[in-house]
């Protein structure tokens, strides 16, 4: 029997693929928007299509993975991701880009929650935090390297080169998953009514870790957007501003497996990891809200990266431990929906408040909301 590390490695690549697809294409579209001739409204709508598809479809595909198995959903989603990437590579015009972007998001809605469910099903309780940490680490690398790799590919061969690279990546990941990830048996499920579903969604074992994930993702989205903006305003330039986000992502990638393994050994509790992580994130965002200096931006990137790295694996591990295996896919899909709402809501809150006042006030509000989520986690999190 192969080791868990070899069985799960293709799932790490799937996580990297969805993150790379989201941020790599978004950054490239921003760089190419003038050549394509979009209005700001059309540009914003196209950027949002990926996340919109995920919000609409992740719970559905998560439930489907419970019914037919996680491996077929992951492989099918990755292959569909490649197909829509080919559409973006070969078909000219804005309509084709819109179709490709929405299709990629819909495909990611299939293989992303199914991959999380597969990680939960393929490891035991004693190592779940460690492997969720590694899965999250690879997603963080995708978020960090996506804009950089996307920029290199676009400079080399234009937008088609980036779409072709994503198509090849999707096919390679699908083949690896089909070859190396074992079949996860479909378990008998009881009939679920809308009342039952409502009870599941408001149960503390689901609601609290999902709140932690949503708050973490929302604050991360704010940091990724505002740290480069503030960096350019104080004269760091484009390269220096991008380097700050890279620092954040690298710190998060390093911390997640370490915290996950420490949680497995009982050295870091779920409550400490989640509450401490949200506290670090709030401290980092609050720092840049109060102090406008290059050093404060770097320190904030380290704090936010460490906070994301601490909170994410313990929240996923707690969520998996609180969920019966027969509905793991549905739960992970719903939790991923919470993350997507946080990803959209965090920048929206920060931007709205900053527009009505100044950027520092918008960041301070996000820091306060993150602290509030930490307070709720302190009350609601229990080891299952």
Rosetta blueprint (number, residue, H / E / L):
1 X L
2 X L
3 X L
4 X H
5 X H
6 X H
7 X H
8 X H
9 X H
10 X H
11 X H
12 X H
13 X H
14 X H
15 X H
16 X H
17 X H
18 X H
19 X H
20 X H
21 X H
22 X H
23 X H
24 X H
25 X H
26 X H
27 X H
28 X H
29 X H
30 X H
31 X H
32 X H
33 X H
34 X H
35 X H
36 X H
37 X L
38 X L
39 X L
40 X H
41 X H
42 X H
43 X H
44 X H
45 X H
46 X H
47 X H
48 X H
49 X H
50 X H
51 X H
52 X H
53 X H
54 X H
55 X H
56 X H
57 X H
58 X H
59 X H
60 X H
61 X H
62 X H
63 X H
64 X H
65 X H
66 X H
67 X H
68 X H
69 X L
70 X H
71 X H
72 X H
73 X H
74 X H
75 X H
76 X H
77 X H
78 X H
79 X H
80 X H
81 X H
82 X H
83 X H
84 X H
85 X H
86 X H
87 X H
88 X H
89 X H
90 X H
91 X L
92 X L
93 X L
94 X H
95 X H
96 X H
97 X H
98 X H
99 X H
100 X H
101 X H
102 X H
103 X H
104 X H
105 X H
106 X H
107 X H
108 X H
109 X H
110 X H
111 X H
112 X H
113 X H
114 X H
115 X H
116 X H
117 X H
118 X H
119 X H
120 X H
121 X H
122 X H
123 X L
124 X L
125 X L
126 X L
127 X L
128 X H
129 X H
130 X H
131 X H
132 X H
133 X H
134 X H
135 X H
136 X H
137 X H
138 X H
139 X H
140 X H
141 X H
142 X H
143 X H
144 X H
145 X H
146 X H
147 X H
148 X H
149 X H
150 X H
151 X H
152 X H
153 X H
154 X H
155 X H
156 X H
157 X H
158 X H
159 X H
160 X H
161 X H
162 X H
163 X H
164 X H
165 X H
166 X H
167 X H
168 X H
169 X H
170 X H
171 X H
172 X H
173 X H
174 X H
175 X H
176 X H
177 X H
178 X H
179 X H
180 X H
181 X L
182 X L
183 X L
184 X L
185 X L
186 X L
187 X L
188 X L
189 X L
190 X L
191 X L
192 X L
193 X L
194 X H
195 X H
196 X H
197 X H
198 X H
199 X H
200 X H
201 X H
202 X H
203 X L
204 X H
205 X H
206 X H
207 X H
208 X H
209 X H
210 X H
211 X H
212 X H
213 X H
214 X H
215 X H
216 X H
217 X H
218 X H
219 X H
220 X H
221 X H
222 X H
223 X H
224 X H
225 X H
226 X H
227 X H
228 X H
229 X H
230 X H
231 X H
232 X H
233 X H
234 X L
235 X L
236 X L
237 X H
238 X H
239 X H
240 X H
241 X H
242 X H
243 X H
244 X H
245 X H
246 X H
247 X H
248 X H
249 X H
250 X H
251 X H
252 X H
253 X H
254 X H
255 X H
256 X H
257 X H
258 X H
259 X H
260 X H
261 X H
262 X H
263 X H
264 X H
265 X L
266 X L
267 X L
268 X L
269 X L
270 X H
271 X H
272 X H
273 X H
274 X H
275 X H
276 X H
277 X H
278 X H
279 X H
280 X H
281 X H
282 X H
283 X H
284 X H
285 X H
286 X H
287 X H
288 X H
289 X H
290 X H
291 X L
292 X L
293 X L
294 X H
295 X H
296 X H
297 X H
298 X H
299 X H
300 X H
301 X H
302 X H
303 X H
304 X H
305 X H
306 X H
307 X H
308 X H
309 X H
310 X H
311 X H
312 X H
313 X H
314 X H
315 X H
316 X H
317 X H
318 X H
319 X H
320 X H
321 X H
322 X L
323 X L
324 X L
325 X H
326 X H
327 X H
328 X H
329 X H
330 X H
331 X H
332 X H
333 X H
334 X H
335 X H
336 X H
337 X H
338 X H
339 X H
340 X H
341 X H
342 X H
343 X H
344 X H
345 X H
346 X H
347 X H
348 X H
349 X H
350 X H
351 X H
352 X H
353 X H
354 X H
355 X H
356 X H
357 X L
358 X L
359 X H
360 X H
361 X H
362 X H
363 X H
364 X H
365 X H
366 X H
367 X H
368 X H
369 X H
370 X H
371 X H
372 X H
373 X H
374 X H
375 X H
376 X H
377 X H
378 X H
379 X H
380 X H
381 X L
382 X L
383 X L
384 X L
